[in-house]
């Protein structure tokens, strides 16, 4: 292997990751959307005082 080739090699020996399939990407999009919705609901509940941050 030459010096030029070594700079593209990752520590695990692979040069690159294969592109994601459309199904995997869509699945990740739904997961991030659900997580974002959960965070948004939690923020609204905290802002309205339903879920107290500092009980007392």
C-alpha positions in Angstrom: 0.0 0.0 0.0 1.3 3.4 -0.9 1.1 6.5 1.3 -1.8 7.8 -0.9 -3.8 4.7 -0.3 -3.2 4.7 3.5 -4.9 8.0 4.0 -8.2 6.6 2.8 -8.1 3.5 4.9 -10.0 3.6 8.2 -8.6 2.0 11.4 -10.9 -1.1 10.9 -9.4 -1.6 7.4 -12.5 -0.5 5.4 -12.2 2.3 2.9 -15.8 3.5 3.1 -19.2 2.6 4.3 -21.7 1.3 1.8 -24.6 3.8 1.1 -27.8 3.2 3.1 -30.7 1.6 1.5 -33.9 3.7 1.0 -35.7 1.5 3.6 -33.0 2.1 6.3 -33.1 5.9 5.6 -36.9 6.0 5.8 -36.8 4.0 9.0 -34.3 6.5 10.5 -36.5 9.5 9.4 -39.5 8.0 11.2 -37.5 7.4 14.3 -36.1 10.9 14.4 -39.6 12.3 13.8 -41.0 10.3 16.7 -38.1 11.4 19.0 -38.6 15.0 18.0 -42.3 14.8 18.7 -41.7 13.3 22.1 -39.3 16.1 23.0 -41.7 18.7 21.7 -44.5 17.3 23.9 -42.2 17.2 26.9 -41.2 20.8 26.4 -44.9 21.9 26.2 -45.7 20.0 29.3 -42.8 21.6 31.2 -43.7 25.1 29.8 -47.3 24.7 31.0 -46.3 23.5 34.4 -47.9 20.0 34.1 -44.4 18.4 34.6 -42.5 20.4 37.2 -38.8 20.5 36.9 -38.2 21.6 40.5 -41.0 20.0 42.6 -41.7 21.9 45.7 
